[in-house]
Amino acid sequence: MVDDCPYDVLGKSQFYVGLEKCIGDLRGMLLEKDVSVVGVQSLGGGGKTTLVLGLCNDPQIKGYFNENVVFINVSQSPNLIGILETMWEKIGGRKKLEFQNLEDGHKQLQQLILSQPKSTLVILDDVWSRINLENLLFEGPGYKTVVTTRDSSTIPTTETTRLYQLPLLCKEDALSLFCFWAFGRTSIPSTVDANLVKEVQAECGSLPLALKVIGSCLRGEPHDVWERAKDQISRGESISDYHKKGLIKLLEIGIDSLDDVARECFLDLGLFPEERKISADALLDIWVYVRNLQWHNAFFLSDFASRNLLNLTGNTRSRVAISYGSASELYFSQDGVMRELVLHLVAKTV
């Protein structure tokens, strides 16, 4: 079973358009006999997390590792000791320990991996520095690691490591992905203005995150909203080779479709760290007890998730629990780029 692999409680499956070949290439690289670490590098919002989620669900990978796959969000400012404690629990199937320090945690976990050799894949998502990565790498028979990062220099260069640079989507795949999130299908419906759809998609470029967010936010919107979005995007900055500023400006357009209350609630996400699974109750308490909203506004969570503005995880009962004044089994998280968008919007209000 895949441990801690994110999934969407809204029931929307991951869509790996344009990534089928990439998943195959990454799988082939990972399963090379002498390879223990594979780095996946691309721009922020380039589809790294979606790619490794596809790898998690690949039948050959599940078979090779006997479904011993552990997914860990690392982020820019990680709690490394906490991550090591989680790895101890997930890899060893044992009660979580409290390590005294990083050195103690690394030593004990390395001993554990060597003492119970088995095929294990650990995916370390969103790693920002070589120093952090070195504290999370281990060796053992059948033990392999996949690391996603924006910076290729994060990945050490050794005989047992490989680097996979994830390409941007081609024009056709970018349009298919955009249509999937905008219309729930991989092609343009006959009932909409095909040229307008293509123009909006072209302005979004080939970055999966931009295509997902803008497509989701325009889903079900009338023609005039699409026209407005096209004009706003065309007036913005293009997504350049290092595209952070342009990408943030583009994603900001997706927030314009929120009403004032929803926008304020969205900005509250900036109070929480990126790439951490956080109980939805913590966010809902702010909305109810600080903003004095009613519990029915908890459904902003579902709306934000449907727009790809945050990730929701939990079980099927969690959505029902909201209506009873609790969402204790529902969790949310936000990736680094989306949190940068929140902080950018907060800064504009100061």
Buried (B, 14 or more C-beta within 10 A) or exposed (E): EBBBBBBBBEEBEBBBBBBEEBBBBBBEBBBEEEBBBBBBBBBBBBBBBBBBBBBBBBEEBBEBBEBBBBBBBBBBEBEBBBBBBBBBBBBBEEEEBEBEEEEBBBEBBBEBBEEBEEBBBBBBBBBBBEEBBEBBBBEBEBBBBBBBBBEBEBBBEEEEBBBBEBBBBEEEBBBBBBBBBBBEEBEBEEEBEEEBBBBBBBBBBBBBBBBBBBBBBBBEEEEEBBBBBBEBBEEBEEBEEEBBEBBBBBBBBBBEBBEEEBBBBBBBBBEBBBBBEBBBBEBBEBBBEEEEBEBEBBEBBBBBBBBBBBBBBBEEEBBEBBEEEBBEBBBBBBBBBBBBBBBBBBEEEE
